[in-house]
Amino acid sequence: MLVLTRKSNQSIMIGDDIEVSVLSVMGDKVRIGIQAPQDIPVFRTEIYLEIHRDQDEDGAVDGAGPAPTAAPAPATSVPTSAPTAGDGDGDGDGSAKQ
């Protein structure tokens, strides 16, 4: 695992197409933005694990089954000018919806 130190408004690149930006740091919470091509799914770990757990329950072996038909939509990119408190959509669940 590569471990980096970044401050607000700094970012890292993964390959040529994925940029991970630190949008804000508030106490023990870090708000990040991920800019990736539409064909690369981006999920919070708990959602990713739920998708794979559902695949396993549907008979897939070792995650080799088909992709789930009703998977949650990948995270959307948030403009860097978005508010820094909450996720900006007012529902308090931490998932920005557009």
C-alpha positions as CSV (number, residue, x, y, z in Angstrom):
1,M,0.0,0.0,0.0
2,L,1.3,3.4,-1.0
3,V,0.7,5.9,1.8
4,L,0.9,9.6,1.0
5,T,0.3,12.9,2.9
6,R,-1.8,15.5,1.2
7,K,-3.4,18.8,2.4
8,S,-6.7,20.3,1.4
9,N,-6.8,21.2,-2.3
10,Q,-4.0,18.8,-3.2
11,S,-4.5,15.6,-5.2
12,I,-2.9,12.4,-6.5
13,M,-3.2,10.8,-9.9
14,I,-3.8,7.1,-10.5
15,G,-2.6,6.3,-14.0
16,D,-3.6,8.9,-16.6
17,D,-7.3,9.0,-15.9
18,I,-8.1,9.0,-12.2
19,E,-7.5,12.0,-9.9
20,V,-8.1,11.7,-6.1
21,S,-8.4,15.2,-4.5
22,V,-8.5,16.2,-0.8
23,L,-11.4,18.6,-0.7
24,S,-11.4,19.4,3.0
25,V,-10.3,18.1,6.4
26,M,-12.6,18.7,9.3
27,G,-11.5,17.0,12.6
28,D,-11.3,13.3,12.0
29,K,-13.1,13.4,8.6
30,V,-11.5,13.9,5.3
31,R,-13.7,14.8,2.3
32,I,-12.2,13.5,-1.0
33,G,-13.2,13.8,-4.6
34,I,-12.6,11.2,-7.2
35,Q,-12.6,12.0,-10.9
36,A,-12.6,8.9,-13.0
37,P,-13.9,7.9,-16.4
38,Q,-17.6,6.9,-16.5
39,D,-16.6,3.3,-17.3
40,I,-14.7,2.9,-14.1
41,P,-17.0,2.2,-11.1
42,V,-16.2,4.0,-7.9
43,F,-17.9,2.7,-4.7
44,R,-17.5,3.2,-1.0
45,T,-16.0,0.0,0.4
46,E,-19.1,-1.0,2.3
47,I,-21.2,-0.7,-0.9
48,Y,-18.7,-2.6,-2.9
49,L,-18.7,-5.4,-0.3
50,E,-22.5,-5.5,-0.3
51,I,-22.6,-5.9,-4.0
52,H,-20.2,-8.8,-3.9
53,R,-22.0,-10.3,-0.9
54,D,-25.2,-10.2,-2.9
55,Q,-23.4,-11.9,-5.9
56,D,-22.3,-14.7,-3.6
57,E,-25.8,-15.2,-2.2
58,D,-27.1,-15.4,-5.8
59,G,-24.9,-18.4,-6.5
60,A,-21.7,-16.7,-7.7
61,V,-18.6,-18.5,-6.7
62,D,-15.6,-16.4,-5.4
63,G,-17.1,-13.2,-7.0
64,A,-16.8,-14.8,-10.5
65,G,-20.5,-14.4,-11.3
66,P,-22.2,-11.8,-13.4
67,A,-22.3,-8.2,-12.2
68,P,-25.3,-7.3,-10.2
69,T,-28.3,-6.1,-12.2
70,A,-29.4,-3.5,-9.7
71,A,-26.0,-2.1,-8.5
72,P,-26.0,1.3,-6.9
73,A,-24.9,4.0,-9.2
74,P,-21.2,4.9,-9.0
75,A,-20.2,8.0,-7.0
76,T,-20.6,11.1,-9.0
77,S,-17.9,13.7,-9.2
78,V,-18.4,16.8,-7.0
79,P,-17.1,20.2,-8.2
80,T,-14.3,21.5,-6.1
81,S,-16.5,24.6,-5.4
82,A,-19.0,22.5,-3.6
83,P,-19.8,23.3,0.1
84,T,-17.3,21.7,2.5
85,A,-19.8,20.8,5.2
86,G,-21.8,17.6,4.6
87,D,-22.2,16.2,1.2
88,G,-24.1,19.1,-0.2
89,D,-27.4,17.4,-0.8
90,G,-28.8,18.1,2.7
91,D,-29.8,14.5,3.6
92,G,-26.8,14.0,5.9
93,D,-26.0,10.5,4.6
94,G,-22.6,11.3,3.2
95,S,-23.4,10.4,-0.4
96,A,-23.6,13.3,-2.8
97,K,-26.6,13.0,-5.2
98,Q,-27.0,15.1,-8.3
